[in-house]
């Protein structure tokens, strides 16, 4: 699992119960809890984790 920074404990820790989510801008992130204090931890993943852009049709169908 991913390692994130807990703001409450002020230390890097392993994210427990982590779930991968997609943010509104399309980038992926992991959301979970701190194993020590239970605070929500959130880590944005790198650009290599983002899906490739979908190709758009340059000539949309006319009605």
Legacy VTK file of the C-alpha trace (Angstrom):
# vtk DataFile Version 3.0
C-alpha trace
ASCII
DATASET POLYDATA
POINTS 63 float
0.000 0.000 0.000
1.039 3.648 -0.344
2.878 5.720 2.197
1.508 9.144 3.099
2.020 11.961 5.593
-0.242 12.149 8.648
-0.769 15.787 9.598
-1.859 14.934 13.134
1.063 12.574 13.941
3.482 14.683 11.842
5.123 11.589 10.379
5.139 9.461 7.221
3.106 6.310 7.685
1.579 3.492 5.683
-2.006 4.332 4.645
-4.397 1.710 6.031
-7.758 0.865 4.404
-6.621 2.751 1.299
-9.010 3.189 -1.613
-7.930 4.489 -5.004
-10.119 7.355 -6.210
-10.228 9.601 -9.263
-10.384 13.328 -8.590
-12.470 15.788 -10.626
-9.459 16.731 -12.753
-8.915 13.074 -13.737
-5.848 12.379 -11.607
-5.760 9.403 -9.289
-5.324 9.542 -5.523
-5.375 7.200 -2.539
-7.594 7.935 0.448
-7.352 6.007 3.691
-6.703 6.271 7.426
-3.663 6.648 9.648
-3.010 3.347 11.450
-2.084 5.179 14.686
-4.623 7.967 15.174
-7.330 7.225 12.570
-7.084 10.597 10.824
-7.980 10.625 7.120
-4.882 10.554 4.904
-4.915 11.553 1.232
-2.116 11.079 -1.299
-2.166 12.318 -4.882
-0.467 9.876 -7.235
2.021 10.870 -9.923
1.240 11.786 -13.499
2.244 8.323 -14.700
-0.774 6.963 -12.806
-3.226 9.080 -14.828
-5.076 7.402 -17.694
-4.205 8.389 -21.252
-6.337 11.135 -22.781
-9.149 9.824 -24.929
-9.115 10.830 -28.582
-11.966 13.065 -29.684
-13.657 12.872 -33.052
-12.453 15.888 -35.101
-15.515 15.645 -37.381
-18.647 15.355 -35.207
-21.726 13.943 -36.967
-24.121 16.494 -38.387
-27.843 16.287 -37.911
LINES 1 64
63 0 1 2 3 4 5 6 7 8 9 10 11 12 13 14 15 16 17 18 19 20 21 22 23 24 25 26 27 28 29 30 31 32 33 34 35 36 37 38 39 40 41 42 43 44 45 46 47 48 49 50 51 52 53 54 55 56 57 58 59 60 61 62
